[in-house]
Amino acid sequence: MEIRPITHVLFDMDGLILNTEDLYTVAFQNVVSQYGKEYTFELKLKLMGSQSHETAEIVVSNLDLPITPEEFMKQTEKQFELLFPDTKLMPGVKRLIEHLHKNNVPIGLATSSSLKSYELKVNKHHKELFSLFPYKTMGSSDPEVKRGKPHPDIFLVAASRFPDKPKPEQCLVFEDAPNGVKAARAAGMQVVLVPDPRVDKSLTTEATLVLKSLEDFKPEVFGLPPFDK
């Protein structure tokens, strides 16, 4: 796939910056275990990038749980309060965000999380790093983001918050999920995918570039300033 120079960068958060996808799995399994169900990786792939209410509807429907999506959300929120304060950074992400910030590359956060969920994940250990994002879009609590991924809404809204209003083709998205890749491509943006190793390669073909880790990313490939030697 052709790689073109870009000027602006948007980051997903869960599973890309923070290890929260692992924590979501633990939280959801803790809830569905009460009803004798298993939260599989196949189901997880269906809902990665969805807004909170969409996620709840998908899980309750697919697992035929005897509760409402609202009840599922209440139960998982209790799990999140226990698990999310101790999130960890994914490999290579701190170096990349700090490098782009230092070189005045405009960066924004485009997460499907709500503001409450974001604060749970970030406030204890990662406020300093996330303060480098001047523009943050929280899909599950932002009224402008009508639909979750794989729809393009979150990336179009996030890009519109840069003061110079870049065109979609000027933006590069970093993602960890196939639904996020579909959303970025639908928005007309290039996208670097850093997938869970369990993701089938057939689900990664729409990405502009696929990496095992952000430690492998070379900014100059997209016309950005290279890392210091």
C-alpha positions in Angstrom: 0.0 0.0 0.0 1.3 3.4 -0.9 2.6 5.5 2.0 2.2 9.3 1.7 3.7 12.1 3.9 1.4 13.3 6.7 1.4 16.3 9.0 -1.0 15.4 11.9 -1.2 12.3 14.1 -4.1 10.7 15.9 -3.7 8.0 18.6 -6.2 5.4 19.8 -5.7 4.7 23.5 -6.9 1.3 24.6 -4.5 -1.5 23.6 -2.3 1.1 21.7 -1.1 3.5 24.4 -2.3 1.6 27.5 -2.6 -2.2 28.2 -6.3 -1.8 28.9 -7.5 -4.3 26.4 -6.1 -7.0 28.7 -7.9 -5.4 31.6 -11.2 -5.2 29.6 -11.0 -8.9 29.0 -10.5 -9.6 32.7 -13.4 -7.3 33.7 -15.8 -8.7 31.1 -15.0 -12.3 32.0 -15.5 -11.6 35.7 -19.0 -10.4 34.8 -20.1 -13.0 32.3 -18.7 -15.9 34.5 -21.6 -15.3 36.9 -23.9 -16.5 34.1 -21.7 -19.4 33.0 -20.5 -17.7 29.8 -17.1 -17.2 28.2 -15.9 -13.9 26.8 -13.9 -15.1 23.8 -11.3 -13.3 21.7 -13.6 -13.6 18.7 -16.3 -11.7 20.5 -13.7 -9.2 21.7 -12.7 -8.5 18.1 -16.3 -7.6 17.2 -16.6 -4.9 19.7 -13.1 -3.3 20.0 -13.5 0.4 19.3 -17.3 0.4 20.0 -18.8 3.0 22.3 -19.8 1.8 25.8 -23.5 1.3 25.1 -22.7 -0.5 21.8 -20.3 -2.8 23.6 -22.8 -3.7 26.2 -25.5 -4.4 23.6 -23.1 -6.7 21.6 -22.0 -8.7 24.7 -25.5 -9.2 26.1 -26.9 -10.1 22.7 -24.1 -12.5 21.6 -23.8 -14.3 25.0 -27.6 -14.2 25.6 -27.1 -12.8 29.1 -30.2 -12.6 31.4 -29.5 -8.9 32.1 -30.0 -5.6 30.2 -27.1 -3.8 28.5 -27.5 -1.1 31.3 -27.0 -3.7 34.0 -24.0 -5.1 32.2 -22.5 -1.6 32.1 -23.1 -1.1 35.8 -21.4 -4.4 36.6 -18.4 -3.7 34.4 -17.9 -0.2 35.8 -17.4 -1.7 39.2 -14.7 -4.0 37.7 -13.1 -1.0 35.9 -12.8 0.9 39.2 -10.7 -1.9 40.6 -8.6 -2.6 37.5 -8.0 0.6 35.5 -6.0 2.8 38.0 -3.0 0.6 37.5 -2.7 0.6 33.7 0.7 0.3 32.0 2.1 1.9 28.9 2.6 -0.3 25.8 6.2 -0.6 24.4 7.5 2.3 22.4 4.6 4.6 22.9 6.1 7.1 25.4 9.1 7.7 23.2 6.9 8.3 20.1 4.5 10.7 21.8 7.3 12.7 23.4 9.2 12.8 20.1 6.3 14.1 18.1 5.5 16.7 20.8 9.1 17.8 20.9 9.2 18.3 17.1 5.9 20.2 17.1 4.0 17.6 15.2 0.3 18.2 16.0 -1.1 15.2 17.9 -4.5 14.3 19.2 -6.2 11.5 21.2 -9.2 9.7 19.6 -10.4 7.1 22.1 -13.8 5.4 22.3 -13.6 5.6 26.1 -15.8 8.0 28.1 -14.2 10.8 30.1 -14.8 8.9 33.3 -13.1 5.8 32.0 -10.2 7.9 30.6 -9.6 9.5 34.0 -9.6 6.1 35.7 -7.0 4.9 33.3 -4.8 7.9 33.2 -4.9 10.0 36.4 -2.9 7.8 38.7 0.2 7.1 36.6 0.0 8.8 33.2 -1.2 12.4 33.5 2.1 13.9 32.5 2.3 11.9 29.2 -1.3 12.5 28.3 -0.9 16.2 29.0 1.1 16.3 25.8 -2.2 15.8 23.8 -3.7 19.3 23.5 -6.8 17.8 21.7 -8.6 14.8 23.2 -11.8 13.2 21.9 -13.6 10.7 24.2 -16.1 8.8 21.9 -18.4 7.4 24.5 -19.1 10.8 26.2 -18.7 13.2 23.3 -22.0 14.3 21.8 -20.3 15.0 18.4 -19.2 11.4 18.0 -22.5 9.7 17.0 -21.3 6.2 16.2 -18.4 4.1 17.4 -15.8 2.4 15.2 -15.8 1.0 12.5 -17.6 4.2 11.6 -15.3 7.1 10.8 -17.0 9.6 13.2 -14.4 9.7 16.0 -11.4 10.4 13.6 -13.3 13.0 11.7 -14.3 14.8 14.9 -10.8 14.5 16.4 -9.2 15.9 13.2 -11.6 18.8 13.2 -10.3 19.9 16.6 -6.8 20.8 15.2 -6.9 24.6 14.8 -5.6 24.4 11.2 -8.3 21.8 10.2 -6.2 19.3 8.3 -7.6 17.3 5.4 -8.1 13.6 6.2 -5.3 12.6 3.9 -2.9 14.7 6.0 -3.7 12.6 9.1 -2.1 9.4 10.3 -3.9 7.2 12.8 -2.3 4.7 15.2 -4.6 1.8 16.1 -4.5 -1.7 17.6 -7.8 -3.1 16.3 -9.3 -4.0 12.9 -12.4 -2.0 13.6 -10.2 1.1 14.3 -8.4 0.5 10.9 -11.8 0.4 9.2 -12.8 3.6 10.9 -9.6 5.4 9.9 -9.8 4.2 6.3 -13.5 5.2 6.1 -12.3 8.7 7.3 -9.8 8.8 4.4 -6.8 8.6 6.7 -3.7 6.4 6.6 -3.3 4.0 9.6 -0.6 2.2 11.4 -1.8 -1.0 13.0 -0.1 -2.6 16.0 -2.4 -5.6 16.5 -2.8 -8.2 19.2 -0.7 -11.2 18.0 -3.9 -13.3 18.0 -5.5 -11.2 15.3 -5.7 -13.1 12.0 -3.5 -11.6 9.3 -6.5 -11.5 7.0 -8.0 -8.8 9.3 -5.0 -6.5 8.9 -4.9 -6.0 5.2 -6.6 -2.5 5.2 -3.9 -1.0 7.3 -1.3 1.2 5.6 1.4 -0.4 7.7 1.4 -3.2 10.3 3.9 -3.4 13.1 4.5 -5.8 16.0 5.3 -2.9 18.3 5.5 0.9 18.3 9.2 0.3 19.0 9.5 -0.6 15.3 7.9 2.7 14.0 10.1 4.9 11.9 8.6 8.4 11.7 10.5 9.4 8.6 8.6 6.8 6.5 5.6 9.2 6.8 7.6 12.4 6.3 8.0 13.1 10.0 11.2 14.0 11.8 13.3 10.9 12.6 14.2 9.8 16.1 17.5 11.1 17.4 20.3 8.7 16.9 
